[in-house]
Amino acid sequence: MEKINFNSVLTVAQVDPILSILVLLSIGIIVVSFIFKILGQPYLTAYILVGVVFGPYGMQLVTDELLISNLGSFGLVLLLFFIGMEISLPKIIANWRIPVIGTFFQVIFSLATIWGIGAIFQWQLTQIIVLGLVISLSSSAIVISYLQDKGLIASHLGQNVIGILLVQDILVVPMLILLNYLSGSIPVAIDIIKQITGGLLILGISIWVLKKKEVSLPFGDLIRKDHEIQVFIAFAFCFGFSILTAFFGISSALGAFVAGIIVSKAKETTWVHTSLHAFRIVFVALFFVSIGMLIDLDFLISNSGLIFIMVLLAFMTNNFINAIIVRFLGESWKNSLLTGAILAQIGEFSFILGATGFYIGLISEHTYQLVISTISASLIISPVWIFLIRKIIGLRYGKSKSH
């Protein structure tokens, strides 16, 4: 059966392709999410499935992957912006040991695990390093959405998890630098100076905000009375800081997070959080749809055995290494195991590491497809894994909020 060329149909009908794609995806999300709601499954998995079905490796109804990917990037930035408004920075800094020490050892043990697998399959050193770094990162979008759904953001467990995610986001930059070194492409001095300058700038802003109980914006009385201005101020902070950190070669999501902290401290913008919630839902959904569009079903099926091994090892490595580290740093075993389960999947920034490794010649196209399939499968399975671990340890959510 010949597949429908949806873009050609749109051209003949003279319909704006962007609007048509959004309508098509919205209908798909509604139908699949309704089914998942009946089955008691998370919406995030439904979004990925919609991307698989409608994308270039499925029915080919939507082939503009760049458009959907860009829209999804907005979702990730907005997600970190909202988290910046919700978390307690003093609590994260006070509990710095778990995020910093835990993340460091987790990355080391992830590399060691892949090294062992690589010895069996006779992988090259560069392939081992790329895959090791890939599985060491967790998904901010999956984890934060889960914490929000379960009301764990403000809990001690939630604060530890978010702290680990932030440290991982920061580590993405040196990881990318390392990959460039391995390829023989040494960063120029100006790039290193920019990254150091950007890091110091973000650190300085964070310290300034931490010391102030409340931030006052110019024309505060006017802003408090005008909700429309508040929305645009929030967007200006969110995307402005994202552009700023991206310019310095740092994660744009990290910039959005810092912007969220500033906005949360401003008494003039207390209404913003609720008003922008719908934007976050839409763009985060598109982000996961874009992930689904990357999945090559033929490759997934033909390499299902190896992908299964990679996903299982990623879950076990991330879950139990994080659990042991968090336990060693003072948490209970149940909270430690749940923390590890929440962080067990592979993150969206791993797509960037995999793509970088592929385009600079460190890994082959086959390995790159393996990376995409493994990450995507881990994101889909993640809610089930968390549910199973929680049932095994017999921990209720209410108990994880306490310390």
N, C-alpha and C positions, 0 to 999 in steps of 0.2 A: 504493500500500500504506500502510495507516494505521500510524503509529508507536506503539510501546508506551509507555504512560504508566507508567513503572516505579514512580514514587512512589505512584500510586493502588493498584497491586498490593501494595506494601508495607503500605499503610494497611489494606487489607482483610485481609491476612494477619497483621496486628498484629506486624510485625517492626520492630525498631529500625532506622530508615532509615540512621543513621550506620554501624552495623555492616554493613548490607547493601551500602552504597556502598563501604566499604573492601574487602569480600569481592569485589565485582564488579570493582573496579579492580585488586585483587591478581591475579585470574584473568586479566584483560586484559593486565596488565604481564608476567605469566609467559609467556603465549602469544606476545605480540609480541616480548618480549626474547629468547625462545628462537629465533625466526625471525631477529632481528637478529644474534644470536650466530653462527648458521650463516653469515650473509652477511658477518660480520666488521665490523658497524656498531656504533657506540657506543650504550649503553643510554639515554643522555639523549634521543636522538632518538626512541627507542621510547616513552619516557614521554610526550613531547609528542604523538606519534601516538595514543596511547591516549586522551589528553584530547580530541583532535579527534574521534575515532570515537565515544566515549561521551558527549561533551558536548552542550550545548544546540543547537549548530549541526550536530551529526552525528546519531547515533541517538537522542539525547535520553534516554538511559538514566539519566544523572546530570545534574540541573539545578540542584543546590545549589552554585553556583559559590563563594558566600561561604565555605561550610564548607571546600571544598578549598583555596581561596585562603589561608584562615587556617592550615590545616595546612601548606601550602607555605611560609608565612612562618616557621613554626617551623624548617623545613628550612634556610632561608637563614641564620637566626640560628645554628643548630647548626653549619652549615658554616663560618661565620666564627669561631665559638668554637674549632673544631678547628684551624683555621689559626693562630689565636693561640697554641695550644699547640705548634705545629710550627715556626713561623718563628723566625728570630733577629732580634729587635728591634735589637740593636746593629749588625748588618750592614745593615739597612734604613736606619737613621739615618746610618751611615757613607757610604752611597751615595745620599744624599738628592737629589742633582742630577737624576738620571734621573727618579725619580717626580714631583718637584715641577716642575722646568722642563719636562720632557717632557709632563706632563699639561696644563700651562698652554698650551703652544703647540698641542697636539693639539686642545684645545677651540676655540682661535682659528681654526685651519685648518678645522675641521669647520664652524663657522659661515660661514666664507668660501666653502666649497664649496657649501653649501645656498643661500647668497646668490646664487651664480652660477646655480644651477638655478632658483631662485625668480624671477630676472630673466627667464628664458626662459618660464616658465609664468605669470608675472605674479602671483606670490604676494604676500600682504600681509606687512608687516614682522614682525608678531607670529607669523605662521605660520612664517616663515623662522627666527626665533629659537628657537621651540619645537622644530622639526625639527632644527635645528643642535645644540641641547643634547642632544636625544634620541640622535642618532647618535654623540655624543662619548663616551658611557659604554659600557664593556665589561661583560660578564657575569661577576660573581664566581663564580657557581655553575658555569658552563661551564668557565671558565679554571682554577679551582682543582681541579675534578674531573679535568681533563686533565693538569695538572701532577702530581697524585697518581698517576694511572694510569701516567704515564711516568717516575715517580721523579725529578721535577725540582724538587720543592718546596725542597729544601735547596741547589740549585745557584745559581750567581751569576745565571743567567738567571731562574730561578724567583723569587729574592728581588727582582730588579728589577720583574718583572711584578706580584708581590703588592704591592710598594710603590706602583706606579702605580694599582692597584685601590683601595688604601686612600685615596690622595689623591682619586681620583674620588668615593669614598663621602663624603668630607668636603665636596667641592664640591657635592654634591646640595643641601645646605642653602642656600647662597647662590643656587643656580640657582632653587630654589623661591621664594625671596624676590624674585628678579628678575622671575619670572613674575607674582607678585602685584603688584609695582610696575607692570608693563606693563598689568595689568587695571584699574589705578586703585585697587587695594586696598592701601594702605600699612600694613605691619605696625605694630602698636602697640608702644610703648616697652617694655612688660613682656615681650613676646615676644623682642625684640632682646636685652634684658638677660639673659633666660633662656638664650638660645643662646650668648651670650658667656660667661656663667657656666659653662654646661655644657662648652664648649670648653676653658676654662681648667682645669676640674676634671679632665677626661680627660687633658689635657696634664700636669697635676701628678701624677696617678696613674701615667702612663706614665714620667715622669722618675724617680719614686720606685722603680718596679719595675726600671727600667734600672740604677739605682745599686746595687740589692741582688742579690747572686749567688743568694740563696735566700730564700724567704718561709716563715716559720713560722706555722702556724695554731694557735689555742688548742686545748688537749687533743690535741696532735699524736700522742702515743703511742696513744691510743684510736682516733683516726681511721685511723692506719696499719694497725691490726689489723682494722678493720671496713670491708669493701668496700661494703656497703650504704650506710653513712654517707657514704663517698666519692662515690658516685653522686649523692646528694641535695645534697651540698655543691657538686658541679660544676654541677648544674642551678640551684642557688640563685645561684651566681656568674653563670652564663651569662644566665639570664633576668632576674636582678636588675639586672645592668648594662644589659641591653637596655631594661628599663623606665626605668632612670635616664636614659639618653641620650635615649630617646623623650620623656620628660617635659621635658627641656631643649630639645626641638625638633631633636635630632640623630639621625642614622641609628641605629636599634636594632641593626643588624648591626655597626656600629662598636663599640657597647658590648659586644657579645658577643665581639668580637675582643680587646678589652682584658681582658675576663674570662678568656679563654683564656690570655693572656700571664701573668696572675697565677697561675692554676691550674698552669701549666707550671713555675712557679718554686717551687711549694709541694711540699716533699719528701713530704708526707703523701698526695698524690693522684696518685702516679705510675701507679697501676693504672687510672685513670679513662679514659685515652685509648682503650684497647682495648675497655673494657667498654661505652662509649657509641657505638661505631662503627655498630652496627646501627640505632640511633635516627637517626643522620645519613642513612643510606642510605634509610630509609623516608620521612622527611620531605622530603628533597631530591627523591626520586621524585615525591612528591605536589605539590611546587612546580612541577615541569615538566609534570605532568598538568594543573595549574590553568592554565598558560600555553596548553596545547593547547585548553582549553575556551573560551578567548577568541577563537579563530580562527574567523571567519565564512567558511565555504568559498565561499558564493555571491559575497561581496565579493572574496575572494581570486582567484576565477576571472575575474570581470568586470573586475578592475583588475590583472590579472597583469602587463601590460606596464609600468605605472608602478611596481608593487611590485618587479619585476625590476630596473628602473633604480635605484630607491632602495637595494635590497640591494647591488647591484653597486657603486654609488658609496660606500656605507657601508664595504664591505669594502676597496675600493681606498684610500679616504681614510684609514681607521683603520690599515690595514696599512702603507702606504707613508709616511704622516706619522709614525707611531710609529717606523718603521724608520729614517727619515732623522734624527729627533731623537735616538734612541738611538745611532745611528752617530756623530752629531756630538758626543755626550757621551762617546765613547771606546770603544764596543763594536765588534767586528768586523762586517763586512757580513752574514755568514751569521747570526750571533746576532741582529743587528738586524732582519733580515727575518723570522726565526722569531718574535722577540718581537712584531713587528707583526702577524704572522699569528695568533698566540695571542690577541691583543687586538682582532682585526678585527671580531668580531661586536658586536651592540648588546646592552646589558645590561638586567637585570631592573629596575633603578631607573629606566630610561627609561620603563617602564610608568607609574610614578608621575608623572614629568614630563608624559607625554602625557595622563594622566587629569586632572592638575591644570590643564593648558592647556585641556582640553575643558570642565571643570566651571566654570571662571572666565570662559569665553567667548572665549579667545584663538584657538581653532581650532574648526572645524566638526565635526559628527559624521562626515562623510566623511573629513576629515583624521585624526580620531582612529582610525577604523578602518584608515586607511592606516598609522598609527603602529603599531598592534597587529600588523597583518599583516607589516609590514616587520621589526619586532623578532623576531617568531616565526619568520619565514622565515630570518633571519640566524642564529638559534640552531640551527635544524635543519641549515643548510648549513655551519656553523662547522667541525665535525670534518673534513669533506671539503676545505674551504678550507685548513686547517692541513696536511693530508696532501699536498695539491697543492703548496703553497709549499715544504714540506720536501723533497719530491721534486725540485722545480725547482732548489733551491739545493744539493741533495745533502748535507744535514746530518744526521748521525746523532745520536740522543739522547745518546749517551755523550759526544759532543764538546761538546754544549751545556752540560754540567755544569761544564766547566772554564772558567777565565777566563784 
